Amino acid sequence: MSINISNDDDIVKLIQCEKVIIKKPPNPKESNRDIKRAFSVMATGESLEFEVFFAENTRLPEDFSIGLMLDKYLLLRCNGFHGTTLAGFHIHKHHAHVHSHTLTYNDIINGREDNPSNINDLSGKYFCFQSAQLYFLKICNVINYQNFFDYSKLDQISFDDL
């Protein structure tokens, strides 16, 4: 699989292709009021290396961002509730609930490859930073995440049932 994005289906295939974590993710580090962790995943059977990032606000734990990048493309970003802006919720309604931003082909054409515009309400899909990580790793088809992350406290929850 090469980086050949010619439509939205190509983006979905990149997000959903089977991936593995290639080395132990580093410990989280605090930077600018966020606790951050970044690591690489590889598409199985391919030479595509993706970057994954986890970031959680130190003052507001419900304010977090989890993303999948391939080169300059931010394919998917899952966010927690990150409050209002000076403009208020009437402008940015998606800030009031957990949501994701998915890259579209139109974003690429318009130079927004690192700022995906498609917004999906994920209310009910995850409820905290840790459950969002698990949701994200499953959506992005990272098949060996159990070797590096302990989500055993969340084992009773089946995201397939949501």
N, C-alpha and C positions, 0 to 999 in steps of 0.2 A: 504494500500500500504506500503510494507516494503522496506527497502533499499536492493534490490536484483537487481544488475546490471549485466546482462549476455550478453548484446548486445547493439548496438546503439539505438535501439527502446526503450529500458528501460530508457535511458538517455532522449530521446525526451519526453517520458511520464512524467518523473519527472519535466522537464521544463514546460510542458504544462498543468499539472494537475491544477485544480482549487485551488486557494489559497486565504487566507484573511490575512490582516494585523491585528495582535492580540492586539497591543497597539500603542498608538500615537508614531510615530518616534521621537527621540530626535532632538533638533535643531542641525544644522550642526556645526562642530567644526574645527578650523584650526589646522593643524598638518603637519609639514615638507613640506611647500609650497603647501599643498592641503587643500581644504575644504571638510571634510568627514562627512558622515552620514551613520549609520548602524541601521538596525532594523530587526525584525523577521516577517516571514509570516508562516502560518500553512496551510497544505493541508486540504481542507474541507473533513470532514468525515474520516480523517486519523490522526495518531499521528506523522506525519512528520513535523518537524520544520526546515524551511530554513532560512538562513541569506541573507539579501540583503544589498549591499553597494553601495553608490554613492560617487564618489570622483572627484573633479574638481581642476585643477591646478590654483593657485592664479595668476600666471603671464601669463599663456596662457589658456584662457577659453575654447579654442577648444580642449584642451588636457584633456580628462576626461575618467573615467572608471566606469562602472556600472555592478555589478555582482550578480549572484545567487549561493549560496553555500548550500550544504547539507553535514553536517559533514566535512570531509576532501576534498570533491569533489567540484571543481569549475565547475559547470555545464554549465554556460553561462557567458560570459563577453562581454559587448558592449563598444566599444571604439570610441572616437572621433579621429580626426587627431592628431597624436602626434609626427609629425615631423620626421626628419631623425635621424639616429645614425651616429656615426663616420664612419660606414661602408657605409653609403649612402643609397638612395632609391633602388639601384639596388639589394641590399641584402634583405631588408625588405620592399618590394613594398606596402604591405598592410598598412604601416604607413602613406601613402600619402592620404588616404581616410578613411571615417568612416567604421568601420568593427566590426565583432564579432568573438569571439573564442568560439567554442562549444566543450565540452568534448566528446571524443570518447571512445569506449570500449578498443581500442588499446592503448589509452593514459593510461588507468588504468593498463593494463597489463604491460606497460613500466614504471610505477612509476611516471606518469605525471598527477596524479589526480588533482593537483592544478595548472596545466599549460596546458590548453587545446590547441590542435594543429590545429584543423579544423578551417579555416579562411573563413569567408563569407564577401563579399563586400556588405555593406549596404548603399551605395551611393543612395540618394533619399529617404531613409526610415526615416531619421531624419537629422536635420541641426544644432542643438545646444544642449547644455546640457539638457535643460528642455524638448525639444521634444524627445531627446533620452530616458529620464526617462519615458515619456509617452509610447513610443514605447516598451521599456523593460517591463513595467508593463502589457501592453496588451499581449505581446508575452508570458510572464510568467503566464498569466491568473490570475492576482491579481484582484479579482472582486470588492473589496471595496476601491480601491485607491482614489476614489473621496471624501471619508470621511476624508482624511488626506492631500491630495495634490490638489492645485488649478491649473488646466491646462485650465481654461476657455479661455485664450488668444489663445489657440491652437484649440479650438472647430471647427473652420472653416476648419481645415485640416483633411481629412479622410485618415488614413493610409491604409484602406482597398482599396482605389483607387490607391495606389502606386504600 
